[in-house]
Amino acid sequence: MRQSIEKVVQAFDLPMKDFTLILKNFYKENKAYSGRWARDMNYEDAKYLYEKSSAVILTESTNDIAKYNALRFIKIGLSEEKNFRETFEKSMVILLYVLLHNNGILRNEAIHFLSAMSFEVVCTSDSWTKKNTKKQIENKEYFYPILIDFYFALQSIDHKYEEANKENLEYSDLTKKEFMPYSWDTKDKYLKALRRGMEELEGPHFEKMMLEFGYIKEADLQF
């Protein structure tokens, strides 16, 4: 698989359409599902894929096409549990960096990356049909506090950005009392991205986790 990964990494600078063909070939060769998971990927390959992709994303001088292609590729290795756990906090840094990028295509892809990560957290932390295993409980206690802190970081950045730029924002962008506008009602590109990120995480299960870990009280629940 290492050669297949390297072939994709070398193609990061290609136009999106050409890169997509190379990515599709990678899926076929390695039985990756829907461009997101490669269940048989071992730790070393997943780590290599992540390191190569994250370096491209976080390097300021990298062109936006390469960053976008790397964001698409980095999701594939998330299913390797050890690598996913080791890189989880770094992935939060990547998400913050890209959500505030001036390129809208990158901001949009960051939402897909966040969706893939939050889905993998649920897969590794919850059993749904039976009692959680010791490993699942450990994963829940590790992943959810980081994910919840990330949610509140987005909220804090949103408030600070709004306060610093309120004279240039439209009324539909502004928080009214305790109500933050939905992303689809927001015209400012950065507030829209931040709010899409929060909305990606919100829901009954996420609020249940915030309650379980003491971030909110039962009276605060909206669902």
DAUR-V417226 format. One record per residue. N is the residue number from 1. RES is the residue in one letter. PHI is phi as a letter, one per 20 degrees, with the letter a starting at -180 (* if undefined). PSI is psi as a letter, one per 40 degrees, with the letter a starting at -180 (999 if undefined). Layout:
n->{N	N}
res->{RES	RES}
phi->{PHI	PHI}
psi->{PSI	PSI}
This chain:
n->{1	2	3	4	5	6	7	8	9	10	11	12	13	14	15	16	17	18	19	20	21	22	23	24	25	26	27	28	29	30	31	32	33	34	35	36	37	38	39	40	41	42	43	44	45	46	47	48	49	50	51	52	53	54	55	56	57	58	59	60	61	62	63	64	65	66	67	68	69	70	71	72	73	74	75	76	77	78	79	80	81	82	83	84	85	86	87	88	89	90	91	92	93	94	95	96	97	98	99	100	101	102	103	104	105	106	107	108	109	110	111	112	113	114	115	116	117	118	119	120	121	122	123	124	125	126	127	128	129	130	131	132	133	134	135	136	137	138	139	140	141	142	143	144	145	146	147	148	149	150	151	152	153	154	155	156	157	158	159	160	161	162	163	164	165	166	167	168	169	170	171	172	173	174	175	176	177	178	179	180	181	182	183	184	185	186	187	188	189	190	191	192	193	194	195	196	197	198	199	200	201	202	203	204	205	206	207	208	209	210	211	212	213	214	215	216	217	218	219	220	221	222	223}
res->{M	R	Q	S	I	E	K	V	V	Q	A	F	D	L	P	M	K	D	F	T	L	I	L	K	N	F	Y	K	E	N	K	A	Y	S	G	R	W	A	R	D	M	N	Y	E	D	A	K	Y	L	Y	E	K	S	S	A	V	I	L	T	E	S	T	N	D	I	A	K	Y	N	A	L	R	F	I	K	I	G	L	S	E	E	K	N	F	R	E	T	F	E	K	S	M	V	I	L	L	Y	V	L	L	H	N	N	G	I	L	R	N	E	A	I	H	F	L	S	A	M	S	F	E	V	V	C	T	S	D	S	W	T	K	K	N	T	K	K	Q	I	E	N	K	E	Y	F	Y	P	I	L	I	D	F	Y	F	A	L	Q	S	I	D	H	K	Y	E	E	A	N	K	E	N	L	E	Y	S	D	L	T	K	K	E	F	M	P	Y	S	W	D	T	K	D	K	Y	L	K	A	L	R	R	G	M	E	E	L	E	G	P	H	F	E	K	M	M	L	E	F	G	Y	I	K	E	A	D	L	Q	F}
phi->{*	g	f	f	f	f	f	f	g	f	e	g	e	f	g	g	f	f	f	g	f	f	f	f	f	f	g	f	f	d	l	f	e	l	m	c	d	c	f	e	f	e	f	f	f	f	f	f	g	f	f	f	f	f	f	f	f	e	e	g	f	f	f	f	f	f	f	f	f	f	f	f	f	f	f	f	e	f	f	e	f	f	f	g	f	f	d	f	f	f	f	f	f	g	f	f	f	f	f	d	f	f	e	f	f	f	f	f	f	f	f	f	f	f	f	f	f	f	f	f	f	f	f	e	d	c	e	m	e	b	f	f	f	g	f	f	f	f	f	f	f	e	f	f	g	f	f	f	g	f	g	f	f	f	f	f	f	g	f	f	f	f	f	f	c	g	f	d	e	e	g	f	e	e	f	d	l	e	e	e	g	f	f	f	e	e	e	f	f	f	f	f	f	f	f	f	f	f	f	f	e	f	q	g	f	f	f	f	f	f	f	f	e	n	e	c	d	g	f	e	f	d	d}
psi->{d	d	d	d	d	d	d	d	d	e	e	d	e	i	i	d	d	d	d	d	d	d	d	d	d	d	d	d	d	e	f	h	h	f	e	d	i	g	d	e	h	i	d	d	d	d	d	d	d	d	d	d	d	d	d	d	d	e	h	d	e	h	i	d	d	d	d	d	d	d	d	d	d	d	d	d	e	d	e	h	d	d	d	d	d	d	e	d	d	d	d	d	d	d	d	d	d	d	d	e	i	e	h	d	d	d	d	d	d	d	d	d	d	d	d	d	d	d	d	d	d	d	d	e	e	i	d	d	e	i	h	i	i	d	d	d	d	d	d	d	d	d	d	d	d	d	d	d	d	d	d	d	d	d	d	d	d	d	d	d	d	d	d	d	e	d	d	e	i	i	d	e	d	i	h	h	b	e	h	h	i	i	d	e	e	h	d	h	d	d	d	d	d	d	d	d	d	d	d	d	d	i	i	d	d	d	d	d	d	d	d	d	e	e	d	i	i	d	e	e	h	e	999}
